[in-house]
Amino acid sequence: MRSPRLVLVLAVGALAVSACSGSGKSSGSARTPGRAGASVPASAGSDTRPALATVLAPRVSQGAQAKLELVGLNRLGAGNVVVQLRITNLGSGASIGLGAEIADETMGTPEWHWPSGIGLLDPAARKILMPYRTAGEGCLCSTDKDITASSGWSIRPGLSQTVFAVLPAPSGGAKTTTVVTPMGPPMVDVPISDERPTAPPGQVIPDPGSTTVTPLSYPIETSTEAFDKTEETQTDGKDVHVNLSSDVLFALGKADLSPQAEVILRQTARQIDASPGSTVQVDGHADSSGTDEINDPLSQQRADMVKTRLAALVTRSGVGFNAKGYGSHRPLYTNDSDEGRRRNRRVTVTFERQAPSAPPAAGTPVPSGRQGPQVQGRNDKGTSFTAQVTGLRPIGNGLGVLTYKITNKGKDRDEVNLAWGEDWMKLKYIAASTVAVVDPAARLRYPAARYIIDGGGGRNRMCVCQGLSGVRLSLDEFGPDETKELWAVVALPATSPVSVDIGKFPRLSGVAVS
């Protein structure tokens, strides 16, 4: 029997790991990019271009196996990139529904614009770049009129279909980029060609300068968690937010700093010294226990106390400090659990993050089939599974792509729970979020990254990892001896090798970053 999370999945919708939300987005206003010139037209017929990169989409339930091949990654004028994917149905029975598989399901009607879930990772800017949005909430990409190898909405067994999407180019004139889709693992560090793109057979790639479009991008947020739960640090494209546990900084109901607080605040002061910013914001927060008459002044007093001590510890000149108490009015987590309340009792110190490091030069791709450490574990029913790291590749600016495979060693079809960790309450959609890179020496965990969509309902955080909802609802179910490869974007420690946590499996150690 499936777990009760089915109710939540139906309530909130499906994860598109590179989503373009119509309800809220981090994007520029509508604009017309510089004229790019039309693509080179292609003759009708099958697409036989060689693949620049290839991944297999993990099989969903008993559905067909899909192969994704990147057959085009080209600049189109100034500031635009065209991504072209050839999708092949390797199965013999079921068809592959394009609308459900590769579209951004949060757009509302994915059938209209199938490849809207294609994205690019921009590590230097700490963003996910998405296809341009056109008038009517459309996508500057292939449409149903371009599909030639399908039956209805689907790719039949043995057939292929090439689709394209036009996106903003990664920042800084990047020579390579990483392509992400909802279907399978990312295609890492693929060179961007300066040649004009050749359109898929029977299609025409539009000039983004010929119409008004809206560029879409979403900031990527990473975090670290101390083993002893004294702090949690979140980093987006602009600021660092250090959430210090009030349970460690102060005694219950008090605003006097504890002896242990000195060590923690000295560590925070060193981070502020490394920041280029001139302002530090210190905010006090409480859980929902007690009343506003108690929580509001106490949170202000605690913020003032941390502000005073940090001002004395920071050695860099020209830094100003502000303090504000919010009581229980800005929770990060639900207050319905002990863990959520504990994490909401915090003092958050916010300052500008360090300037991003230069992106790495294009590297040599990791050979196909590269394997890492393997561990064996059992699910709640006692079924035996193995987990194995297949790659941990840096993509620049402290980010990396973790790929791993899970195999069912039992005799029956069963599932591995990869969604319900402590962090699930912060994520809007269900995903394989219970993975993390671990630095045992520093006693820090680096969970899967998130991307942020600002909408009418507040800030929605989606995991930059394998989705487990919508058409991928059965992705964490495995048949006997079945293997699936999953993925996540993570922040990387400064050291290598590292350890990796995957769900409830024993920790894997000795994982090389390469």
N, C-alpha and C positions, 0 to 999 in steps of 0.2 A: 504493500500500500504506500502510495506517495505521502509525504509529510504534509502537515497543515499549511505549508507555505503556498499551496495552490491558491488559496483565497487571496493572499496578498498579491500574487502575480496577476490575477485577473483584475484586481482593483487598481493597480498602478500602471499596467501596461507592460511593454516589453523593452528589454535593453537593446539599444543599438550602440555598440561600444564606441562608435564614432558618430554620435547622434547629432542631427541638426534640429534642435527643438524649435517649433513654431511658437511655443508659449513664452520662451525667454531665451535670449542668446547673447553671447559676448561677441559683438560684431560691430563693424562700422556702419554708418548710415548708408542708404542706397546710393550707389555711385556708378559711373561708367568707367571701367578701366581703360587705359590707353589702348588704341587699336592694335590688334595683334596680327591681323591677316588671317585668311581662311586656312584650314588644314589642306594637306595634299589629298585630293580625292582618291578613293580606292575603287578598284573594279569589283563588280559583283562576284560572289562566290565565297568559298570557305576561307577562313583566316589561317594562313599557314606560316605566319611570322614566327621566328624563334622566340622562346621565352627568355625574358631577362631574369625572372625568379619564379619559383613554383612552390606552392604549398597545397596540402590536402586539407579539406575541411573535415573536422571530426564528424563522423556519422551521427545523425540525430535519430534516436530510437532505431527502427528498422528501415529507415529511409535510404535513399540512394547516396552513394559516395560522390562527392564533387571535388574536382581538381581546379585550382585557381592558378592561372599563369599570367604574369605581368608581361604584356607584349608591347607596351608603349609607355614611356615616361619622358615627356618632352616639354620644353618651354614653349609657350605660345605668346609671343610678344613680351612686353615688359610686365613682369609681376604675375604671370599666370603659368600654371602647369597642367598638362593633360595626362590623366591616368587612364590606361586602357587594360582591361582584364578580360581574358578568355576563360570562360567557365565551361567545364566539360562534365557531363554526367557519365560517370564510370560504371553506373549500375546497369542492371539488365531488366529491372521491373518498374520501379517507381520513377516518376518525373521529379525534377527540381523546380520548385516555384520561385522564380526570380523575385517577384514582388515581396515575398516573405523573407527571402534569404539575405538579400544584399541591400535592401532599402533601409532608410532611416524610418523606423516604424513610428517615431514620435511626430513625424510630419503630418499625420492624420490620414492620408490616403496614399500609402506607399506604392500602389499599383501604377500610379501616374508617372512616377519617376523612380524606377527601380534602383539605379546605382547611387542613390543619394546617401547611402551609408559608407561610401568610400572616403577615407580620410588620409591625411599626411601628418606625421609627427614633426613638429618644429622644436627640437630640444633647446636651441639657443634662445627662443622666445618663451619656452615652456608652454606651448600651446598645441592643440589639435586643430588642424585646418580642414575645413569641410567644403564641399562643392558650393559654388556661388548659388545663392537663392535668386530666383527670377520672380517676376510679377505673378501674383496668384499663388504664392507659396510653393512655386515649382523649384526645379533643380536644373542647373546648366549641365545636362548629362543626357544619356540615351533615354528615349521614351519608348512607349509601346509600338510606335510606328517604325522604330529601328530594328525591332526584333524579327529575325528571319528563321531561326532554327528552333522555334518553340511551337508548342501546341497549346493554344490559349495563353495562359500565363506561365507556362512551364517549359523547361528544356527536357526533351525526351531522352530516354536512355541511348547512349552512344553518340549523342550530338553535342555540339559546342555552340556557345554564343559569346560574342565579344561585345562588351559595353564600355562606355567611356564616361568620364566626369571631368569638368574643368574646375580647378581650384586655385586659390591664391598660392603663390610660390613661397617656400620657406624663406625666412628672413636671412639677411646677411649674404645673399648670393650663394647659398649652400650648394655644393656640387653633388651631394647625395641626399637622399631622404628615405624615410621608412613609411611604407604603405600599410595602412590598417583597414580591415573590413570586418563586418560582423560575422563573416563566415568561418575564417580560419586564422592561423597564426600570422603575425606581421611579416612583411617582406622587408628585411633590414638592410639599410645602407646601400640602396640601389642608385647607381649614377643617373643623374638627370641629363638627358641629351639636349643639346642646343639646336638640333635639327628640327625643322618643322614637322609636326606629327602627321603621319599617314592615317587617315580615318579607317575605322573598321569597314569591312565590305558592306556596301549598301547604305552607309551612313555618312553624314557630314558633321564635322565638329564645328560648332558655331564660333564666330568671333565674339569674345566677351566685350569688345569695345563697341559692338554694334547695338547694344541694348543696355538698359539700366538694370544692374544686378547689385546684390548685396553680398559682400564678403563675410563669411562666417568663420569664427575661431573661438575656441574655448580654452581658458587657462587650465593648465595641469597642476594639481596640488599633490605634493608628496608629504610624507610625515615620517617621523621616527618616534619610537616608544621605548622608554627605559624599562629594563627588566623589572626594576623595583617599583615601577609605576609612579615615580616621583615627577616625571614630566613627559609631555607629548609635544613635539615640535611639528608644526605644519608650515609648508613653504609653497607659495604660489608663484606666479610670474613676477610679482612685485615685492611682496613682504614676507617676513618670517614671523610666525605667531608661536610663541613659546608658552604652552599651557602648563603652569606649575601647580601641582596638587596642593590645595589648601590644607588637606589632612597632614601633609608633611611640613608645610611652612608654619602652621599655627596649631595651637591647642584648640580643642572644641570650644567654639563660641568666643574665642579670644583673637586679638589683633597683634599680639607680641610674637616676634619671630622666634622660632625654635632653634636649638643649636644646629640641627641638620640643615636648616634653611641657608646658613652661611655658605656651605659647600655648593648648594644648588645655585644660589645667586651669583657666586663667583664664576661659575660656568656660564651663566647667562651674560654676565658682564663681559666675558671674553668674546662672546658672539657679537655683542653690541660694539665692542672695540673694532671688530673686523668689518662692521657695516659701514657703508659710505653715508648713511642717512644722518640728518641733524636732529631728528625728533624721535623720541621713544614714548609710546603710549602704554600705560599700565592700567589694566582694567580688572576690577574685582568682580567675582561672580559667586553665586550661591546656588544650592539646589532648591527644590520646592518645599523643603521642610521649613517649618516656622512661618512667620508672617513677614510682610513687607516692612513693618515697623522695626523688625529685628534685622532682617537680611539686608535692607538697603544701606543703613548706616554702617553695619559691620563690613560689608563689601567695600565701601568707600574707605574705611579705616585701614583695611588690609591693603588696598591698592596704594594708599598714601605711605604705608610702612615699607612696602616693597620699592616704591619709587625713591624714597629717601635713601634706602640702603644701596640700590643700584647706582644712584647718582654719586655716592661715595666710592663705589668700586670701579666704575668706568674711568679709564685713564685718558681716553681721547677727549680733546677739548672741543668746545662748540656744540655739545649735545644737550638738548633740552628735554625735559621729562614732563609728561602730563599724566594725571591720575583720575580715574572715574570709577565709581561703584554702580553696578547694574542690578544688584540683588539677584533674584531668580528669573529675571525677565529675558535673558539671552542664553537659554540652554543649548549646549552642543548635542546632547544626547537626550533620550527619553528619561523622564524622572520616574518611570514606572518600575525600575529595577534598582537594586542596590548598586550595581556597577555603573549604571547611568547617572545616578545621583552622585556617586563618588567622583566621576569624571567631570561633572558639572560644577563641583566645588573646586574652583580654580582661580588663579590670578594669571591673566594673559598678558604677556609682554610682547609688543609688536614693534618691529623696526624694519627698515629697508634691507632687503637681502643683498648679499655680495654680488658684484657684477658677474655675469655668467662667464664661464671659461670658454675659450675658443673651441669650436666644434672640432672633433678629431678628423684627421685626413681619412680619405676613403681607405678602408682596410680590405684585406683578403677575406672573402666569405668563408664562414665555417663550413668544412666539408659536410655534405649530406650524410645523415646517419650518425653524427657525432653524439656520443653518449657520455653521461655523467654518473654520479653516484646513484645507487638504487636502494630503496628500503621496502620492507614488507609490513603491512598493517591489516587490520580487520575493521569492517564497518560495525555498526551497532547490532547487526544480525549475526555477526561472526564470520561473514564471507571474507575470504582472503583477497587482498589487492596488493599490487606493487606500484610504487611511484618512483619515477626516474627523471632527473634533470637532463634535458637534451641540449640546452644552450643557455648562456647568460652573457649577452653581448652588449657592450656599451654603445650608446648612440649619441653621446655628447651631453655636456652640461650636467654631469652627475646622474644621468638617466640610463637605464638599461632595459633590454627586453629579455624576460625570463620565459623559456619554453620548457614544458615538462610533459611526460606522458604517464598515463595511468592504465593499468591492465587488470582485468578481472581474472583472478586465478581460481575462482570457484566454478561450480557446475551449473549454477542457475543464474538467470538474469537478476542483477541487483544494482543498487546505487551507492555512490560515495557522496557524502554531504560536504560540498565545497563552498557553501554560501553562508551558513549561519555561524559566523564568528562574532566577537565582541563589537566589531565595527559595522555589522549589518544595519544597525539602527540609523546610521548616518547616510546610507545609500538609498537612492530612490528606486532602483531596479535591482533585480536579483542577478548576481554574477558570482563567478568563482573567486571571491574576494578574500578567502582565508589562506592566502599565500603571502609569504614575506621573505625577504633576504635578511639574514641575521649576522651581526658582527659580535661574536662571543666575547672577544677581548674588551670591546667598549661596552658590552652588555646593552646593545641596542637592536631593536627590530625595525625593519624598513618595509611596511606593508605595501600592498599594491597601490599604485597611484590612482588618483581620482581626477575627473575633469568636472568643471563647474559651469552650470547653466543658471543664469539669473533670470527668473521668471516672475509672473504675478504672484505665485505662491511662495516666493522666497528663493533661497539658493538651493538648487538641486545638485547633489553630488552623485556622479556616476563612476563606477569603477572602470579604469582603463585596463580591462582584462576580459577574459572569456565570459560572454553572456550566457545566462542559464534560464532565460524566460522567453516568452513568445514562441516562435517556431523552434527555439532551442531549449524548450522546457524539459526535454528528456535527455539532455546532453550529459548529465551526470549519472545516467543509467548505462550499464555495460552488460552485454551478453557474455557468455562463457568464453574466455580467452580473447575477448575483444580489447583493443588498445585504442586510446584516443589521446591526441596531443593538444594541450591547452596552453594558455599564455597569460602573461601580465606584464605591464610596464612598471618598473620599480625604480626607486632611488638606489644608488650604489654607494656602499662605504668606500673609504679611501684605500682599504686594504683588500688583498686577494691572496688565497682563496677565502670564500665566505661559507656560511651555512644557509640552508633554505628550509623553511617551514611550508608544508603543503597539507592543508586541512588538519586532520587528526593523525596523520602519519608520523612516525618518529622523525626527528629532525635529521636532514641530510647534511653531512659535513664534507669539507674538502671540495667545494664547488668552485671551479676556476672562472674568473671573469676574463673572457677572451673574444 
